[in-house]
Amino acid sequence: MASKKHQEKEYAKYLFTEKGLSQKEIALKVGATEKTVGSWVKENDGEWKKIRKSLLNTKKTQISRLYDQLDLLNDQIASRPIVTKSMTMPKKVDKHGNVLTKPPEYDPIVLSNVPTSKEADIISKITKSIQQLEGETSVGSIIETAMQFCDFLRGIDLHLAQKVSYHFDLFISEKLK
């Protein structure tokens, strides 16, 4: 059976990495000093911070943000007014405000709800990033899956779940290097 200190530390790790609590809040919850929690956070080259960061930046979150950026850009393009060349040219008017110049037979569009080459490039890059993220497994996803599996296993065999959790921690630490 794990020592009380080890259990406190594991609970503190959970509160820090998954729940995003501050060191002060964690100290109050686990019954340790803030200094102790701070030293736990700094252990192993800041492993807890790396885990926390990878959980906050999961593949799902990144993909969602990229889709939001793509939607925003497409909405801006779609809502843009159509502007022709004649609309950008000065017009001669008489003293009553009547336009004296005739509109040209061919009036090319200079701005429309079609992406510019720069916008098309941005759309292409965002789309490529989404495709890459959807095809790879991030550390955050590995941690998420490991936690779900350990939670499942805990209901079946607590001792085995603790062993598996220990090995997952080693595996994740290796991935973070």
Secondary structure, DSSP 8 states (H G I E B T S, - for coil): ---HHHHHHHHHHHHHHTS---HHHHHHHHT--HHHHHHHHHHHHHHHHHHHHHHHT-HHHHHHHHHHHHHHHHHHHHTS--EEHHHHS---B-TTS-B-S---SS--EEE-SS--HHHHHHHHHHHHHHHHHHTS--HHHHHHHHHHHHHHHHTT-HHHHHHHHHHHHHHHHHHH-
